[in-house]
């Protein structure tokens, strides 16, 4: 079953959505540096299970609009994009699934709008409520003040990371996808890097990529980023203070919808959250129906281990 691209208006922007199937809308939101294409292994099985499988290009990526202003990428604007897609393709209702940056996006979308969004699944990044300070301030205190590199801090200065990543997009994609995969040796993401060093420094561009990401898959991603550039994707990281101010209105409240969480056992993203993640996370949900760590998977679980990811996802969808 082949997908078709649909274009949904969200205010002044246009969101490209890859769509397959019919039935209740399952809206999938990718992370950084990704694409609707990250969900290629999920779309067919979800459609076959009786749903409309819809994977967006988040604004700034692929075939979606790429506004220039940093504030055009705040969480409120991206929530509005998801609402527009739910209205256009789901009759005002959708089930949300998100990975990496897509996870905080779907957690916040569900948290803000329980009317439209009936259930929510996040991958890689858990939801820990409102927090005591914007993430970027915490990162500066923990890393920058101690002279250590932290990627979110590196991303703050407009144009710096863009120049590094756009110099050779294929090299960038290969290094990032390998370093955060379950196949990378320990230390694939360099530990102890100094503040002021470049992002890709010390990361490996493997001679042969693991089988889960084929040459054609890399070609597709490279083409998308050569056309879109990295500014829009990086602008998401430049809105921590705006996002914090908005989510403060929901501080102390829980996500009420049926929820699911999964991550790769070797995912670096989840390691940032320390220990006892599951009980800490459950405190922010009324109905967290599953917390799963996928053996052998790194950060890209839905691409590295599609059958395990799909089984967990479809079992949860059936339970709703």
N, C-alpha and C positions, 0 to 999 in steps of 0.2 A: 504494500500500500504506500503510494508516494505522498509526501506532504505537499501542501500548497502554501504560498505566502499570502497572508492577508495584512492589510495596513490599517491601523486603528488610529484615529485622531485623539490626541490627548492635549487639550488646550491648543497651543500653537505648534505642538510637536506631533510627529508621526511615529508610531511604534510598529516595527515589523514583527509579525508573528507567524511561525511555522505551525501549520495545523493539519492534523489527521483525525479522522473518525467522527463519530457523532454521539451525543449523550451529554451527561453533566460535564462541565468544563473543568479540566485539570490544567492549571496554569503554572508552567515551569519557568523559574527565574535563575539564570546562570550567575556565575561569579566572575572573578578577575584572574587572569586575562582570558576571557572565554567568549562564548557565542551561544545562540540557540542550539548550535550543532553539538554542544556538550550533552544534550539529551537525546541524541540520535538512537541510542539503544533502548530508551524508555518509551519513545513515542508509539511505536507499533504495538508493543504489549499492552500499553494503557488503552489505546484505541480498541484493540481486540477484546479488552475486558468490558467494553461498552461505554467508553468515555470519549469526549472530544479532548484529544491531547494537543495542547498549545504551548509552544516554547517561544518566548519573546527574545529579541535582541534588546537588552536594557538600553535606555537612551545613551548615546555616545558610542555605541557599538554597531558593527555590521550595517544592516539596512535601516536602522532607526535614525531619527534626527540626532544631530550632534550640535546642540547649542554651545556657544563659546563660554558663557559666563560660568564661573565656579558654582554660584548659588543655584544654577539651573539643575544641579545634580544633588540637591539636598533630599533627605528622606521623604519629606512631604510631597515633593514633585514626583518622585518615583512611585510612591503609594498611589498618587493620582493616575499615573500611567496604568498601574495594575487595575484600578477601579474602572478606567475607561475600557480596558480589554475585557473585564468581567461583564460590563454592560453591553459591549458590542458583540461578544461571542458567546456569552453564557447567560444572557437574559437577566443580568444583574446578580448572578451567583457564580462562585468559583471555589474550587479546592486548590490550595496553594502548595507548591513544592519548590524549595530553593536550596542552592548549594553555594558554599563559600560566601561572598558578599550577598548572593541571593538569599542566604539563610537569614541574616538580620533584616533583609528587605521583606521577606515573607513573614517573619515573626512580627515585625512592626506593622505590616499591612493588616495582618489578622488582629493584632492588638488594638489597632485604631478603628477597625471596621468589621465588627462581628456580624453585622447585618448581611453584608455581601459575601463574606468569606467564611465558608461553613466548616472548614478543617484546614490544618496546616502541618506540613512536614518540612523540617530543616535538616540539612546535611552539613557536617563538618564544624559549623560554628553554633554552639549552644546559645540559648536565650537565658540571660541571667538578670532580667529585670532592668531597672533604670540605671543602676550604678551610682557611685558617689561623685564621679567627675568624668568629664569627656575623656574617652580612650586616649586621645592624643596627648593630653596633659599627663596622664598616668605613664604613658610610654616615654615621654621626655624625662620624667622624674626617674624612672627605672633604668633607662638606657642612656639617653643623651647626657644627662648630668654626670654619668659615670664614664663618659667618653666612648660608649659603645654604639655601634650601628643598630638602628631599628628602621625597617623598611618604610613604615608609615610616616616616620619623621622625614626620611629621605624624600618621600613623595610630596611634601608640603610646598616646596619651592617650585612654582610654575615653570615648566620648560626644562628642568634639569633631568628628571627621569625620562621625560618624553624624548629628549635628545639621545639619551643612552639607548633606550629600547628601539627607537626608530632607525638607528644607524644600521642595524642588520636584524630585521624582524625575525627571520628564520632562526638565527642564532639565539635571539631572545626567547622565542617560544620553546625551542628545544631545551635550553638550559632550565627555564622555569618549570616546565612540565616534568622534566626528569628529576630535578632536585626535590620536588615535593611528592614524588611518586613512591609507592611501596617498594619499587625496584632500586631506588637510590641507596648506596651504602650509607651507613651512619656518617653524618658530617657532609652529606651531599649539599645541605644548606649550611654554609660556613658558619661555625660558631666562633664567637670572640672577635668578630669584625669590628673595626674602629669607626666611630662617627666620622663622616667625611669621605669614607670609601664609597665606591660605586656599588650599585645593587648586584650586578652580574659578576663582580670580581670574586674569584675563587669557586665559581660554580662550573660544573662540567657540561660540555656539549658532547653527549655520548656518540661514539662512532655508529653504533647500531641502537635504534630505539627499541624498548620493550614492545612486544607484539600487540599490546592493547591500543597503541597509538600508531596507526599505519602511516606510510609516507603520504598517502592521499589525504589523510586527516590533517596532517601537519600542513600540507599544501593549502587546504581549505582555510585553516586558521591564519596562515601567513597572508593569504590574499585579503581576508577580511581586515586584518590589522594594517596592511600596507595601504588599504583604501581609507580606513577610518582614522588611523593614527591612534595615539595613546592618551591625548589630552582628556577627552570625555571620560574614559575609564578611570584615569587618575583623579579627576575632579571629585569622584565619589569620596576619596580619602581626605578631601579638603573641606569637609562639611561637618566635622565632629561637633563643633560648638553649636552650630545651627540645629543639628539633629538632637543634641542633648537638651537644648532649651525646649524643643517641641515634645520630646518624650517625657520630660519632667511632669507634664500634665497627667501622664498615666502612671506616675510613680506609685508603687504600693498596690497596683491592681494586677490581676493575673490574666493570662491568655485563657479564654474560656472554652474555645473550640477543641474538639478532639485533635490531638497532636501526636507527632511521631518524630523521633530524632535518630539519626544514624551517622556514623563516621567510620573512616578506615582506622584500623588499629595502629597503623604506622603514620597516621595523619599528623603533620606538624601543627596544623591549625588548632587542633583540640588540646595539644600539649600546653599551649599558652595559658590554658585555663586552670592548670594545676590539678589537684586531686579532688576526689569526692564530687565529681561533676554531676553525676546523676541526682543524688539527693539535693544538691544546691539548685539544680535546674528545676526539679519537681516542685520546689517551693513557689515557682512563678507560673505554674499551670494548674488549671482545674482538672484536666483530663489528658495527661501525657500517657499515651497507650503503649509506648515502646521506646526503649533506649538501647540501641544496638551498636556494637563495635564489630566491623567486618574484618575478619582475619586476612592478613596479607595485603590489604588495600592501604594505599597512601591517601593523599589529599583528594584525588580525582575518583572517588569510589564508584560513581555511576558510569565512568568510562573504564576504570581498571577492573572492576568486578561487577559487570552489568547484571549477571544472572542473580547474584546474591542481593544486589540492590533492588532489582525488580521484584524478587520474591517478597522482600520486606514491605515494599511499597504497595504491591497488589494485595497482600494479606490485609494491610491496614485499610486500603480503599474498600475492600469487601466488608470490613468491620463497621464502616460508617453508617 
